[in-house]
Amino acid sequence: MWLALVFSQHLAAEVLKGIVVSVADGDTITLLDDQRRQHKIRLGGIDAPERRQAFGQVSRSNMADLVFNKAVEVEWHKRDRYDRIIGKVVVAGEDAGLTQIRMGLAWHYKHYLKDQSPEDQRAYAIAELAARTAGSGLWQHSDPQPPWDFRRKR
């Protein structure tokens, strides 16, 4: 039954296409669709450092390099409490969230595992482990503060 539920969730995913016109931080962008409507997008499956946090600006800059002023597709099926679309952002066939994790510029956000396909769960977990092991990006520090802890302390 669980597999059927996961499978049906991913069948129901919508695809939004457009150009990225703004990058707020390492996991939040704004997309302009072909009807000239803006959509706030929160990349699913990752949590990047906040702007005022160590590696926050590096993460944001890398996301901008990946997607700013480029055509992307967002595979999504839900919104968050701020009405942002939560989705997988694909640019030139590459998963931008997975790239952020591989470069050590975001955590695999395991709190919402159920929202990811089993394939993405595995890929993101493996990417984070590889970045940690290699000491890439924020993993240069032995115990970097996760953004969810940083936000809670503010």
Number of C-alpha atoms within 10 A of each C-alpha: 6 7 9 9 10 15 13 11 16 16 10 11 14 14 14 18 17 21 20 23 17 17 22 17 21 29 25 20 23 20 27 20 16 11 7 10 9 16 18 20 25 27 25 25 28 23 24 28 27 21 16 9 15 16 21 20 17 17 26 24 16 20 23 20 12 19 22 19 16 15 17 26 21 24 21 22 17 14 14 10 6 8 12 17 23 21 25 25 26 19 16 12 9 12 18 23 28 28 17 28 30 25 21 25 30 29 27 25 19 15 10 12 14 12 20 19 15 14 8 16 19 12 15 25 18 16 21 24 16 16 22 21 11 14 15 17 20 25 20 14 12 9 8 13 13 17 20 13 9 13 11 7 7 5
